[in-house]
Amino acid sequence: MKALIIGNGNPPRKSDLKYLQKRSYQFLIAADGGANSLRKMGITPEIIIGDLDSATPETLEFFSGKAKIKRLKRQSDTDVEKALKFLISKKFDEVILLGATGDRLDHSLYNIGVMLKYSDEIEIGILHGKTFGKVYEGDVKLNTV
């Protein structure tokens, strides 16, 4: 099963999100403030997960009854990690992070580190603008168009 996590960084283009959804990445999670971006795009996630300190009250009210809202106060994990752990517990095998990079270099670097940390448990990619990153191990042959 494939999923998308939308973080609270620079939001993805709606066209990129729709493209990925058409390519089997249909389960959509908003990691806390990522819900604000989805609301602006008119897209409803299956779940909003995190400590909910970044999603606005208006966003949470808008998605109430439309998306599952799961508050996890655990501060030892970032909201993106909380979303990843949820997917791993539900046996998802692939995820792409969007909105996981942006103005805060510390957040961007941490999310890249999260890719490495969880790459043994779930296949993780990250999309930032026109750049896509993925963790590979060993010999890799990439076919490009």
N, C-alpha and C positions, 0 to 999 in steps of 0.2 A: 504494500500500500504506500502511496505517495502523498506528501503533504507540503503545504507552504506555511511558513511562519512569517508574519509581518511584524517587525520591530518598530521601535519609536524613533528610528533615525530618519534619514532622507527617504520619503515615501517612494515606492516604485511607480513607474508609469502604469496607468490602468491598462494600457494595451499589453504590456509585458505580463501583468497579472492574468489577464484574460487568455493570453497565448499559453501560459503555463497550465492554466486550468483546463484548456482544451487538450493538453498533452498528458492527461491523467493525474495532475496535481490538483485534485478537487477538494481535498480536506484542507480547510483554511483556518489557521489559528492566529488570533491577534495577541501578541505579547504586550499586554497592558496598553501603553500609549499608541501602539500600532492600530488600535481600534479607532482612534481619532482620524487617522488617515483613511481607513476603510469607510468610515461614515461619510467623509467628504467625497469619496468616490462612488458612494451609493452601493457598496458591496457589503454583504452580511457574512461574517465568519461563522463557523460552526461553534467556536468557543473563544472566549476572551479569558486569558489566564495571566496571573501575576499578582503583585501586591496591590494593584489598582491605585497607585499613587499618581499615575500619569494620565490615565483615561479620564476625561472630564466627566463631571456629573451628568452633563447633557448627553454625552456619548453613551454612558452606561444606561441612562434612562431610555435613549433611543433604541438600544439593542435589547432592552429588557423584554423578555418574552419571544425574542427573535433568535437570540444566540444564548448558549449556555455561558454563564459568567462564573468563573471559578477563582475565588480569592485565596491566595496562598501567601501567608505573611512571612514565610521563611526568608530571612534576609541573607542567608549564606549563598543563595543562588540568585542570578539575575533573572529577569522575566523571560528572556530567551531560553535560559537553561531550564526554567520551570516548564516552558512549552516543549522543549526537547525531551525532558524526562517523561512528560505526559505521553508523547508520541512513542517513546521507547516502551513504556508500560503497556501501550495498546498494540505493540508488535508492528508498528510502521517500519518499513525498511529504507525509506528514502525521504529526504526533506530538502527544500531549498529555502534559505533565509533571504528575506527581502527587508529593506528598511533596517538593516542591521549595521549600517555604516552611515556616517554623516559628519556633522560639524564637530563632534567630540571624538578626537583621536583615541582617547582612552577607551571609549565604548567600542569603536571600530576594531581596535587591536584586541580587546577582550573577546569580541565575538569571533574573530579569526582564531583565537586561542581555544574557544569553545568548540570550534570545528575539529581541531586536533584532539581535544579532550574526549569527545564523544564519537570519533570516527570509527572506533572498533564496534560500537553498538548500533549505529545507524549511518547510512550513506548521507553525507551532508555536502551541499553546495551553497554558495553565497553569490547573489547577484547585486552588483552595484553599477548602475548606469549601463554602460556597454561592456562591462567587465564581469566575467564569471570565474569564480574560483572553486576548486574542489580538492579534497585530500586524496592523494594517491600514494600507494606504497608498493615498492618493488619495481619491476620493469613494466613500463606502460607504453602501449602503442595507441596513439590518438589518430583517428581518421578525421580529417577536416574537409570541409566543402570549399 
